[in-house]
């Protein structure tokens, strides 16, 4: 069995951070999302992995390498025009050949293992399998219709959903998927939809099994979902504790876990946490309180009397505060700088 991870999306909802690097490389608990996808495949014994990238995503190959750091072999496949998931799978056919394969979306984080997906596929003797989860707004997802325990339909973002079971970005396919993709027409949004390909397989009499997950998952496609994924990943890895890199220094600090601090950081007179990821080389000094935030490499915050929450600080960004007593939400892009003016309490 092979693996395929799709990374060629534009990531427009994560601007400005996806300007400088693909969203699949954005860190959650200080690890790129893409690394999590690779590890999920390795957990179920998949070692031959294809990664679909856009030619502009030059940062991905050096970071992933040949896959040896994961015990895998990596093949990169270019998708020059983002025409949808099914189109990307079609481009990967020369790599996948006739083998079954697990398909993951490179900006998706899954709490659960893929063992449920692979075992369901095997036990049902099916032609494919999908992972589904109950959602609150089914009209925002590809929705599965299940009757008598069998998947009978899949529809992308339906106006009148037939269930609340969303297909959440983990699939297992066999060779017939390529015949279905070859018959597709672009959807209203100009893409070749994988949900249409799955429906085509069902219509042609193939059996697509499904497994329901109750574990957390997140499409790291917006700032809010990025922060949400960071919260539950920190909680899973650290509980209520915190971890500080061996080369980082803390002086007169109050750390409320879960908090993850990378290497080479200098933090003084600060309260940090809970739910804060701090990457390498960050400098924090005289910060009243930072919580539920992500600080990328070499960012700096100084003299911040504001409570900073629900914020993301880009690489080498710089925030300086003045006397104030309030709560601030900040989104600073890479290499940006902001100095807050002094604020009197009666002005807040």
Helices and strands as residue ranges (DSSP letters): E 2-6, G 12-14, H 17-20, G 23-25, E 27-28, E 31-32, H 33-43, E 48-53, H 58-64, G 68-70, E 73-78, H 85-91, H 93-96, E 101-105, E 108-110, H 115-123, E 128-134, G 138-140, E 142-147, E 150-156, E 165-173, H 176-182, H 194-203, E 208-212, E 217-219, H 223-238, E 242-244, E 249-251, E 254-255, E 259-261, E 266-272, E 276-278, E 283-291, E 293-295, E 300-309, E 312-313, E 318-320, E 327-328, E 331-332, E 337-339, G 345-347
